[in-house]
Amino acid sequence: MSESQSSASDGLISTSTKLKYAMGGAAEGSIAWAFNGFNFIIYTIGFGLPGTLAGVAVFLSIVLDAVSDPLIGYVSDRWHSKLGRRHPFIYFASLPLAASIFCIYVPPDVLLATGGDAWSFIGYEATPVQWALAGWLFVFASLLKFFLTCYHLPHLALGSELSDDYLERTRIFRYNTLFSFSGGAVLAWLFYNVFYPDGPQAGMDTSWFAGTLAIFGAIVIFLTAYLTRDRIPFLAQPPDDQLPFTFRGFLKELSVVFKNHNYMMLFLGLLCLSPMTGVRETLNANMSLYYWELPPRLIGYFPFFAMVSYFIAMALVTEFNKRFEKGGTMRVAVVGAALAASLPVICRSLGVFPENGSPYLYPLLGMSVFFYYGSLAVLTTSVYSAIGDVADEYELSSGRRQEGIFYAVRTFFGKLSNGLGHLLPGIAIDVIGFPAGAVVGEVDAGIIFQLGIFEGIIATLPVAGAIYFYGRYQIDRARHQEILDSLAAQRAHT
């Protein structure tokens, strides 16, 4: 099948295929939730690593991994095999990704020792064991991110290639988003209600948590590739006459991406959104335990607020895209997420929010979780679907399908921004004096207040830029149909 052929003649695929494809999102969502939401508190509270070292280790691993994103996307776009362009990478990622997960959360006992004289490096002091633990985190976080990229980018590109229909593409990604967000939500419930019902503590045993996550991730990633193998004959393939791989050719393809106006609007919107989502994910456990002083078991039930919102978002997102177009849907979703993230802290700072321990506090925070994750689900689905439309636009002008590199460049800069979402909280908790191994209820009130201002207000400010840029995205249903009609005419003459 030539590169220009559609994945299906009418653009529609079965619900069974959508579910087989989307199930892979559950692995990605649970791994991402663990790394973004629990990694920081496990290392700072459980392992006693200073916040700055934890933040720097993760930030550097994300920067290193981000460099690989466009390369993996470019290579998978050009890959020739009996298994197609995307499936070989998904198969390859499953086992090494699982091994990396386990190593991150089960470091050698020698790296968890306490005491020792401090060593100074570029003005920062820590014990030799802490420096070594930060190095361990950097190495295996880098490996985890690399193998997750080998799965994530081809999987996204595969979803885009399953259909070229404007709304069917949204339906495909709404299932993927539902599985991804639900996988993370279930893991969060297990974290607080099964693995650590008393909350993260110094010296916590992380082996069962790590083993469960690793095994689940490997199995689900393998299955999503195996169960969608029947679609391989219907997917686009790279042309037989493509030029050999060269680094110059790679850079040329990369530069073309940034010349597309609609892609740039999605890209800039992501840059402005990522600081809020990165900081919120990193400090979520700290805020729940220390700012709001919620019992761990109650925190574990927040995912159910989120899961209900995912199902509602899945039911509504296609209708939103139909009625408001994808650009309008993205703007509304960003506003909803920003308000849900910031209003509780703003109201608490103004003295108009229930005090900790009030029976009204948990339901109000639950509603915040509901609207925040529901808004992000709608936004994520719409953006992933829109990138597929941009790939159609690019094919019309270039004659090549390059979903891999379009998703890769977005992921590249998203990771850089998200890396700051890990680095800045690490520095912030050291600057404000948040203690390692902190005990709930014993942290100074001034420190807690500063934590809330940073997480709930300061980190949300860049979202204004995301609202602006998503509003300038210009591919609506009418324009996309023009693109498809022109592609059909172009293909008829080749």
RAKA-V509169 format. One record per pair of residues at least 4 apart in sequence whose C-alpha atoms are under 6 Angstrom apart, sorted by sequence separation. I is the first residue (numbers start at 0). J is the second residue. D is the distance in Angstrom with one decimal. If there is no record, write none. Layout:
{{I,J,D} {I,J,D}}
//
This chain:
{{17,21,5.9} {18,22,5.9} {24,28,5.8} {27,31,6.0} {28,32,5.9} {31,35,5.8} {32,36,5.2} {33,37,5.0} {34,38,4.8} {37,41,5.9} {40,44,5.3} {41,45,4.7} {42,46,4.7} {43,47,4.7} {51,55,6.0} {52,56,6.0} {54,58,6.0} {61,65,5.8} {69,73,6.0} {82,86,5.9} {92,96,5.8} {101,105,6.0} {102,106,6.0} {119,123,5.3} {136,140,5.7} {137,141,6.0} {139,143,6.0} {143,147,6.0} {147,151,5.8} {148,152,5.8} {153,157,5.9} {164,168,5.8} {169,173,6.0} {172,176,5.9} {176,180,6.0} {177,181,5.9} {178,182,5.9} {188,192,5.9} {189,193,4.9} {190,194,5.0} {191,195,5.0} {192,196,4.7} {206,210,5.9} {207,211,6.0} {222,226,5.8} {263,267,6.0} {269,273,5.9} {273,277,5.7} {274,278,5.9} {275,279,6.0} {279,283,5.5} {285,289,5.6} {286,290,4.7} {287,291,5.2} {288,292,4.7} {302,306,6.0} {308,312,5.9} {312,316,5.7} {319,323,5.5} {320,324,4.3} {323,327,5.2} {338,342,5.6} {342,346,5.9} {347,351,5.8} {353,357,6.0} {361,365,6.0} {367,371,6.0} {369,373,5.9} {370,374,5.9} {375,379,5.9} {381,385,6.0} {393,397,6.0} {394,398,4.7} {403,407,5.9} {407,411,5.9} {409,413,5.9} {410,414,5.9} {413,417,5.9} {414,418,5.7} {419,423,5.7} {423,427,5.9} {428,432,5.9} {429,433,5.9} {451,455,5.5} {452,456,5.3} {453,457,5.0} {454,458,5.7} {465,469,6.0} {474,478,5.6} {486,490,6.0} {43,48,4.6} {119,124,4.2} {190,195,5.7} {191,196,4.9} {288,293,5.4} {320,325,4.9} {323,328,5.9} {346,351,5.2} {347,352,4.7} {394,399,4.8} {428,433,4.9} {42,48,5.6} {43,49,5.9} {78,84,4.9} {118,124,5.3} {162,168,5.9} {287,293,5.9} {346,352,5.2} {394,400,5.3} {117,124,5.7} {118,125,5.4} {353,360,5.5} {117,125,4.8} {118,126,5.6} {75,84,5.5} {117,126,4.2} {116,126,5.7} {115,126,5.7} {390,402,5.8} {431,446,5.9} {110,128,5.6} {110,132,5.5} {339,367,4.9} {339,370,5.9} {339,371,5.1} {336,371,4.4} {103,139,5.7} {336,374,5.3} {335,374,5.8} {99,139,5.7} {332,374,4.7} {99,143,5.1} {332,378,5.5} {96,143,5.6} {329,378,5.2} {96,146,5.3} {92,146,5.3} {325,381,5.8} {92,149,5.8} {92,150,5.6} {88,149,5.6} {89,150,4.6} {308,369,5.5} {312,373,5.7} {316,377,5.7} {291,355,5.9} {305,369,4.9} {309,373,5.5} {304,369,5.1} {308,373,4.7} {312,377,5.8} {305,372,5.8} {85,153,4.9} {56,133,5.8} {60,137,5.5} {60,140,5.9} {64,144,5.9} {56,137,4.7} {60,141,4.5} {64,145,5.5} {395,486,5.8} {198,295,5.3} {196,295,5.9} {196,296,5.8} {105,206,5.9} {191,295,5.6} {192,296,5.4} {104,209,5.8} {191,296,5.6} {192,299,5.9} {101,209,5.0} {191,299,4.8} {188,299,4.3} {344,455,5.5} {100,213,5.8} {341,455,4.7} {341,456,5.6} {97,213,4.3} {184,302,4.6} {97,217,5.7} {94,217,5.7} {93,217,4.5} {181,306,5.9} {93,220,5.8} {90,221,5.7} {177,309,5.8} {330,466,5.2} {86,224,5.9} {330,469,5.8} {173,313,5.5} {277,417,4.9} {278,420,4.4} {266,409,6.0} {273,416,5.5} {277,420,4.0} {326,469,5.8} {273,417,5.5} {326,470,5.7} {274,420,5.3} {326,472,5.4} {83,231,5.8} {289,439,5.5} {24,175,5.4} {28,179,4.1} {32,183,5.1} {324,475,5.7} {10,162,4.8} {28,180,5.7} {10,163,5.5} {21,174,5.6} {25,178,4.7} {29,182,4.8} {10,164,5.0} {17,171,5.7} {21,175,4.1} {24,178,5.2} {25,179,4.4} {28,182,5.2} {29,183,4.0} {6,161,5.3} {24,179,4.1} {28,183,4.8} {45,200,5.1} {6,162,5.6} {22,178,5.9} {44,200,6.0} {45,201,4.1} {25,182,4.3} {29,186,5.9} {44,201,5.7} {45,202,5.4} {290,447,5.8} {45,203,5.5} {77,237,5.5} {275,458,4.9} {275,459,5.0} {26,216,4.7} {271,461,5.2} {272,462,5.2} {271,462,5.4} {271,464,5.5} {272,465,5.7} {271,465,5.0} {23,219,5.8} {23,220,5.3} {268,465,4.0} {23,223,5.3} {268,468,5.2} {268,469,5.7} {20,223,5.6} {19,223,5.7} {264,468,5.1} {264,469,5.9} {173,380,5.3} {172,380,5.4} {264,472,5.8} {261,472,5.2} {169,384,5.1} {168,384,5.6} {6,233,4.9} {6,234,4.9} {159,387,5.3} {2,235,4.5} {2,236,4.6} {1,236,5.9} {2,237,5.3} {201,436,5.9} {2,238,5.9} {36,280,4.9} {35,280,5.6} {36,281,5.0} {35,281,5.4} {156,402,5.2} {156,403,5.3} {76,401,5.9} {76,403,5.5} {72,403,4.1} {73,404,5.1} {72,404,4.4} {69,404,5.6} {72,407,5.2} {69,407,4.8} {68,407,5.1} {69,408,5.5} {68,411,5.5} {65,411,4.6} {62,415,5.8} {61,418,5.7} {58,418,4.6} {58,422,5.6} {54,421,5.2} {55,422,5.5} {54,422,4.1} {54,425,4.6} {51,425,4.4} {50,425,4.2} {51,426,4.7} {47,435,5.8} {44,435,5.7} {43,435,5.7} {44,436,4.3}}
//
